[in-house]
């Protein structure tokens, strides 16, 4: 454990010109790549940063964790989750759109993202200078390229406009070399996408081993390329990479029988392409877990955010849908759903019940269902409605909806895109997709329901026919500048080339 801790420290400081570190078990860059243990441990350190609580600005805040911040910054801005009360946690700003450059969750996410990127850049630099090209080394090198692509992509989704809206607008700062200047301008959204695709493609070409779904693989790189090309609206490549994953025969769709246990057993899931593996040691309980804000069994979490009435209304046609298993109503002794602050309490359990713990799971970053839905969207946009509906039916047939398939026929009044996006909303709910799916497709996010995303209103004010004027966080257009976050103040103050979002 002492050696792993040092390796993490080594990664963080290795690019500093005057860093002088000489602990007794120090590992230099030569050791890093000439010993399999050193290389593997260094890469494990990068993976750990997705789930660890690390020091930021001199303190360790239990609320600060890459995955916790990513899911909150993504999903709490959507119409899938309703805010149940006022809170001092900066997650509140995702609901009410009152973003600021100084909010602690975006500052931490920016910091830890670039910490991961710096770490894998250090490994890439050392390995490529060494000339080592054995299969195991190339696999680990490919994983580094994947992680760099994944982190850059998540950053540009949160801090840059959707590609389909304005590819020439400012994205984020690309860090692809240890020799990059500290003060560097933001690349355009298009430039970031190009870099992400190049890294993911290179990673896929290098990876030939399967180390388990807790590590990147060529299939995970293909899944990332399916997602990135979907956002870029390169429909042919979206279909191609989705097909590569689907036909790899490494994964299969969960059935209506097995799906309810998928997220509590993600590491063994049939659909899981890549997850972040948590263990009992990583059970953060009420303080700092992903689940703690969206689930509680009484005292296990805060349980202050719930599945929205908007999502539940969409799902209401099919009570037999097994995807309801992740939406848990809090009922009183008479079986009625309880309310808090006028909001019906429907907890979310996709991040709960690994090993029976209400706050433990191994969050899935990529799974097979998404590949079918990505392909379906690309097919819908290229006019192949029959194929799009067939892909949607593949999902529905495995979720208890065998009697409600489309059979290549669109419902009256719906487009193929309506069907695909509704299905994806239900299937991928709470997994960090909804806001991006709405805004990159130039649609509006309708949050005209009671909840604490609304400033200054009461429950009795929310009647759709009488929605008060002036509350722009009820229906959010893709052109709203707050569909993305401000660049953190730390970056702007230290780097005058990093121009702030309007």
N, C-alpha and C positions, 0 to 999 in steps of 0.2 A: 504493500500500500504506500509506503514511503516513496518508492521509486515512481509510482504512478503520479503522486502528488507533485513530485519534482518535475516530471515531464510536462504536466499542465503548466507549471510555472515557466518552464523553459520555452514552451510554445508562446506564451504571452509576451516574453521579453526578448525573444531571439532576434527580432528585427530592430531592437534599440542599439544604436551604434556603440554606445559606451557602456553597455551592460556588462558587469563583471560578477559572475556567479561561480562559486567554487565549492559546492557542497561535496561531501565525501562520496556520494553515489551519483555525481553529475554525469549526464549523458550528452555527449556532443553530437553534432549532425552526422558524423561518420558512424558512431555507434547506433544512431537512430535508424540508419538504413542497412547497416551490415549485420545487425542482429534482428531476427524475426520478432523477438520479444520486445525490443525497443520500438520498432515500427508499429507493431500491433497495439502496444500500450499507449503510444502517442495518439493513434487514431481512436482508440477507446476513449481517451480523454476528450476528443472532439465530440463523440457521440454523447458523452456524459453531460455536456453543456446544454443539451436540449432539455434535461430534466433536473439538473442540480440547482440549488440555491447558492449563488456565488456572490462574492463581495462586489458591491457597486457603490462608488462614492464613499468608500470607507466603512460601509456597513453591510451586513447580510440581512436582507428583508425577506421574510418567508413568503411574501406575496410575489416576489420576483422569481420567475422561472420561464424559460423560453416558451414552452408549450402553453402554460397558463396564460401568458400574455397574448400569444398568437390566437388562441381560440377566443379569448375575450375580445380582443381588438377586432376580430373578424365577425364572430357570431353575435356579439352583443349589439352590433350596429345593424343587425338584420331584423326582419319581421318574424323570425322563428322563436325568439326569446323575448319575454317581457320582463321589464324591471319592476320588482315588487315593492321597492321602497327606496327612499333616499339613502345614499351611503357615501362615506368619505373616501372609499376606494376609488381610484381614478378610472376603474372600469365604467363608472357612471357616465363619463364623458362620451363613451361609445353610444350609449342610449340617447343622450340629450343633444349630441353634436356640439357641445360647448368645449371643443378641443383647445389646447394651448400648447405652445412649444415646450413648456416646462412640466408637462404631466409626466409622472414618474414611470408609468407603464411603457409609454413609447420610448422614453429615454433608455430604460433598461433593455427593451427589445432591440433597439438599435445597437446598443453597446455589446450585448451578448452575441448578436448576429455577426458583428465584425470580429468579435473574439474567436468565434468558430472559424470564420473565413481566414483570419490571420494564422490560426493553428494549422489548417489544412494547406495553406500556402507555404508554410514552413516545411511541412512534410513533402509537398510536391517539389519544392526547390531542392531539398536534400536528396530525394530519390532520383530526380532527373539528372542532377550533377553526378550521382554515383554511377550511373549507367546500368544499374541492376535491372534485369528484365526477366527474371524467373516468374513463373505463373503466379505465385503467391504475392510477390511484390507488386506485380502489375494489377492484381486484384485490389490490393489495398490502395494503390495509387488511383485506380479507377473510382474507388469509393470516395477518395478525397475530391476528385473532380465533381462527382455527384453532389456531395455535401456543399461545395461552393456554389454550384448551380442552384440547389434547393434554397439556400439562404439568400442569395441574390434575388431569386424569384419572389420569395415571400416579402422581402423588403420592398421591391418595386410594386407589389400589389397593395401594400399598405400606404406607401408614401408617394407613389406616382399614379397618374391617371391611367385608366384602362387603355390598352393598346388600341382597341377598336375606336376609342373616343379621340385620342390625340397621341399618336406614336412619336411625334416630334417634341412633345412636352418634356420638362425635366423629370428624370427618373430618380435614381439613387447613385451613390458613388461606387463605381466598380473598383474592387480591389482584387486584381488577378496576378499581382507580383509583389514580392517583398521590397522591390525597389521603387514602388509607387511613391510619389510625393505625398507627404502628410496632408498638405493643403491642395485639394484636388476638387475640380468642379463636378457637378452631377452630370452623368451621362444621360442622354435622352432615353425615353422609354424603349424606343426601337433598338438602341445600342445595347441596353441591358438585356433585352430579349435575345438579341444575336449572341451575346456572351453566354447567357444561360443555355441556349441551344447548343452552342459549340462545346461547352463544358459537359453537358449531359451526353452528347453524342460521343465525345472522347471517353467519358467514363464508361459508357456502354461497350465501346470497342475494346477497352482494357479488361473488363470484368468477365471472367469465365467460370468462376467458382461460386458455389452457394454456401454461404457461412451461416445461414439461418435468416429468418425474416426480420430479425432485429438489426441486420446489417444491410447496406445497399447491395444491389445486384444489377445485372444488366436489365432484368425485367423491371426493377424499380426505376432505372434510368429511362427505359421505354415508357413507363407510366408517367414519369415527369414530362417527357417529350410529348406524350399525348395531351397532357393538360396544358402545357405552354403553347403548343401549336393550336389548340382549341381557342385559347385566349387571343392568340394572334390571328385567328380566323384563316389559318392555312388548313383547309378542310381535308385535302388529300393526305397531308402528313398526319393529321389527327387520326384519320381512319387507319393509315398504315401502322402507326405505333400502337394504336389500340389493338389492331389485329395481331401484332407481334406478341403482345402480352396474352391475349385471349387464346391464341393457338400455341403458346409455349407449353401448354398442358401441365403447368406447375400449379395452377390454381383452378378452383371450380366454385360456382355460386353456392352459397349456403341455401338450404331448403327452408321451407316454413317451419320444419322441425328443429333445425340446427341454428337458424338465424338468431333466435332470442338469446343464445349463449355466446354469440360471436365476440362481443366486445369485452366480456369478462374473461375470455379465453383467447385473446387476440394472437398470442404467440403460436397457438396451435390451430388457428382458424384456417379454413379452406380458402377463404377469399383474401387473406392477408398477404399483401405484396411486401409491405414494409411497415413496421411499427417501432415505437420507442419502448424498449423493454424496461418496465418497472418491476421491482421485486419488493418483498416485504420491508426491506431496509428503506425503500423509497416511499413508503406509505406516510405521507405528510399529515394525514389526519385533517382536522378542521382548519388548520392554519397552513395555507399554501398549496393545497392540492387543487387539481383542476376541477374535481367534482364538488368541492365544498360549497361553491356558490349556487349550484343548480340542483343539489340533492341534499336531503337530510332524512335520517330515520328517527329523528327526535332530538338527538344531540350530536350527530356525527358531522354535521356541516351547518353552514349559515342558511342555506336553502332560500336565498333571497331573489332568485331569478327562476322563471318558470317557462314551460312551453307556452307559446302565445296562443290566443284564441284564433288568430289568423291561420296558423298552421293547423290547429286542431279542426277548424272548420273545413279546410281542404281535405283532411283525412276522414271527415265524419261520414262520408258515403259508405265507407267500408270498415265497420267495426271488426270484421274478421281479419283485417290486415295485421300480420304479426309484428309489423313495425310499431304498433301501439305498445308493444312490450317495453319500449324504452321511455314511455311517457307514463309516469306513475302518479295518479291522483291521490291527494291527501284527503282521506274521508273521515267524517265524524262517526259517532257510534250508531247513527241511523243510516249510514251508507251514503250520505250526501257529501259532495265535494266541498271542502272547506274553502273559505275566502280569507285572504289577508289584504287589508287596505283596499277591499273591493275587487280583488283579483282572484280568480279561481286558481288554486294551487295544484299545478301539474308539474311534478318534479321530473328531471331528466336524468336517466341512469346510464347513459352510454359511457360514462367515465367511472363506473362503480362496479363493485362485486367481484373483482379479481381476488381469488382466494377468500371470498366471502366478505371482504372489506368494503364498506360503503364509499371509501375515498380512494380506492386503488384500481388502476387499469393500466394497460399498455397501449396508449393511443395509437390508432392506425393512421398512418400518413397516406398510404395508397392501398386501395383494394380493388378487386376485380369488377365489382358493380360499377365503379366509376368508368371503367374502360368501355363497358357497354353503353353507358349514358353519354360519354364523350363522343363515341362513334355515332350514336343516335342523333346528337345535336349536329354534327358535321353532315350527316346524311340529310337531316331536315333542311339544313341551309343550302344544300346543293339540289334540292328538289326530289330526293329519293324518299318520299314519305313512307312508302311500304316498308323499306328497310329500317327506317327510323322506328316505326311502330313495332316491327318485329323485335328490335333490340329492347324496346320498352317492355314488350310482352315477356321477354326472357326474364326480366327482373320480377314482374308481377306474378308470373307463374310460380316463382319461388318464394313468394311472400304471402301466400294464402289466397291469391286472387285468381285462381284458375278459371273461375266462372265469370270473370270480368275482364277478359283480354280484349284487345282492340281488333285483332285479326285483320290488320291493314286498313281498317275503316276509321276515319276521324270522327270524333263526336261532333254533333251539330254545334256550330258556332265557335269551334276551336281550330287553331292551326296546329301543324305538326310541332312547331316550336313551343306552343302552349302546353301540349301534352308532354313533351320531353322535359321542359323546365319544371312543370308541376311534379312529374315523377322524380326528378332529381332532387327537388326540394324535400320530398318525403323520404326518399332513400338515403340521402346524405345529410339529413338534418343534424345540426349541432357539430358537424365535422369540419367547419371552416370554409364552406363553399358559397353560401347563399348570397352574401352581399356582392361578391364578384360576379356571380351568374346574373344578377339583376342589372348591375350598372354597366358591365361590359356589353350587354345586349341592349343598352340604351333604353332601359325600362325604368319605371318608377317604383320606389319602395313605399308601399302603402302601410302605414302604421297607425291608421285611424281606429285605434281601440284604446281603452283605458290602460294606463300604465305610467310609470315614472320616467318614461322617455319624454313626457310632455311637461313643459315648464309652466307653472302658474295656473293649471286647470284642475278641476275636480272631476271625479268620476261622472257626476251628473251632467257635466258639460259635453261629454263625448256621445253625441248622437250624429250619425253620419250625415243626416240631412241638415244638421245645424252646426257643423264643424266651425269653430270660431276662426275668423280670418287672422292672419299674422303669425300662425304657428307653423313655421316651415318644416318642423321636424315631424309632422304628421304624414305628409306625402313628400318623399324626397326624390327629386329628379336626378338623373345621372350627371347633370351639369352643375349640381351643387358642389361648391369647393370643398365641403366637409365630408364628401364621400371618401376622401383620403385624409391622412393626418399631417400635422405640421412636422417638418424636420426638427428633431430635438434641439433644444437650445444649446446643449453642449457642443454639437457639431457646428452650429452656426457661429457661435462665439469663437471657437478655436480655428475655424476654417472659413475665412471670408469669401472663398470661392463657392461655398455651398449656399446658393440662393434659396431663400425660404419660400415655401408654398404660399400662395395668396390666401 
